[in-house]
């Protein structure tokens, strides 16, 4: 606990939901009644931990945790996909699949960035991605187009995968938007 007691209390004040600010005021008053410096610092750190707990359990905190966790999961999946695509891209006959996997991973990384920054942008991105994937699947199915020797059935399967992931991102954006509304925070 390197930080001073006042810094712990000020950080607690920043993250504490508004509904619990009175509790923090009372704890701050008790803090100044403690004469021992080490005990005061330990008490202030305990106040910070409690504020962190209340912030994490608030609607806003849950929204940030879910958004961060979802974005981390997408980023890990994409880095694995890019790593795998660079390994299979070494052979000439699998180069098209390598490009396809890398392109999809970059597309998914855009979704991860929007998940962290803008739920409204994520909704639009997911709807457009879903529509593009379905249109592409229909096009590949009816025209039996092949891409660099890849069969149409493979391309249709990839398009349905993209459509499924985009639908999941769209539903996640709706859920997270309902989870965190500033006017309902600390309700």
N, C-alpha and C positions, 0 to 999 in steps of 0.2 A: 504494500500500500504506500506507494511513493508520493501520491498526491496529497495535498493538504485537505483538511476537513471541509473548508469552505468551497474548494473546487468540487469535491464529491457532492456536496449539497447543491451547488449551482448546476452541475450536470443532471442531478436528480430532478431539479426543478424544470429543466428543459424537456425531459422525456416523460414526466409524470402527466397522466391525463388530467384534464381540468377538474373532473369530478373529485379527485383526490388531493387537490392543491391545499385544502384546509389541513389535512393530515400532515402534509409536508411542512406547513407553517408551524404546527405544534411540535414536530420533531426538531425543527430548526431552533425553536425556543428552548427545547430540552438540551440541544447540543451546546448552547452557550452556558448552560448550568453545570456542565461537566468540566471539572478543573484539570484533570490529567490529559495531557496532549495525546498520548497514545490511545486512551479510551475514547477521546473525542473523535479521533480519526477512524477508529473502528466503528463507532456509532454512525458516523457520516457515511462510511462505506456500506453499512447495513441499510441505511436509508436509500442509498443509490441502488442497491440490489432489489429492494422492495419496489422502487420506482420502475426499475427495468422489468420486473415481474408484471406490474400493473400495465405498463406500456405494451408488453408483448401480448397480454390477454385482451387488450382493447381491440375494437374493430379495425382501427388503423394499423395496429401492430400485427394482427393476424393477416391483414392484407399484404403488408410488406414481407412477412415471413413466407407466405404462399407465393408471392411474386418472385422473391429471391430464390426460393427452392425450385420453382418451376423453371426459371431461367437457367439456374445451375444445372439442372437435369438436361435441358435442351443443349446447353453448351458442351456438357460431357459427351452426350450422344453424338454431337456434330464433330467434336475432336476425334472420337473413335472412328466415325465414318470417314473423315478426311485421312486419318492415319491408315485405315484399311484401304482406301482408294489409292493412296500413294504406293502401297505394297503391291496391289494387283495391277496398277498402271505400268509396272515394269515390263509386263509382257504385252506384245503388240496386239494380240487378239482380244485382250480385255481392256484396251485403252478407252474404248467408248463407254464401257461400264464405269471405269474410273472417273471419267469426266462427268458422267451422269450423277454418280454418288457425291462427288465434290460440289457440283452445282446445287444439288438438293440440300446438302449440309450448309452451304452459304445462305440459301434461301431460309432455312430453319434458324440460322443465327440471326437473321433479320427479325424473325418472330420473337426470339429470346430478348433482343434489344428492346423491342416494343413492349414486351411483357413487363420489363423493368421501368420503362419511361412513360408509356402512354397506352392506357387501356382502350381509349377511343381509336387510336391509330392501329392497335392490335386487332380490333374488330374489323376495321376496313381491310387491313392486310390479310386477315384470315378469310374473310368473305371473298376477296379477289383471288386468293390462292386456291380456295375451294372451287370456285367457278372455273378458273383456268384448268385445274386438274380434271374436273368432270368433262369439260369441253375437249380437252386433250385425250381423255380416255375414250370418249365417244368417237372422236376423229380417228384414233388408232384402231378402234374396233371395227368401224365400218369401212375404212379405206385400207385396212391391213397394212399400214405403213410400217416399214422397218427402219431402224436407225443404226447405221453402221453394222449391219448384220444381226442386230438384236431383234428377236421375234416380236410381233405385235402383241402377243399375249403377255410377254414380259413388260412391255411398255404400259399396257393397260393396268397390270398389277401395280407398277410403280405409281401410276396416276391415282389409283384408288388408295394407295398408302398415303400419298400427299394429301388427298382429299380428306382422309380420316384424321390426319394430324392437324390439318387446318380447321376441321370441324371441332376438334378437341381444344385448339387454341381459342376459337371463337366462343365456345361454351365456357372456357376458363375466364375469358374476358368478361362475359356476362356475370358469372358468379362473383368474380373479384370486384366488379363494379357494384354489385349488390352488397357485398361484404363491407366495403368501405365507402361510405358517403359521409363527408365531413359534418353534415348537419345531424347525423345519427351517431357520431363518435361519442364514446363514453356513455351510451344510452343503457 
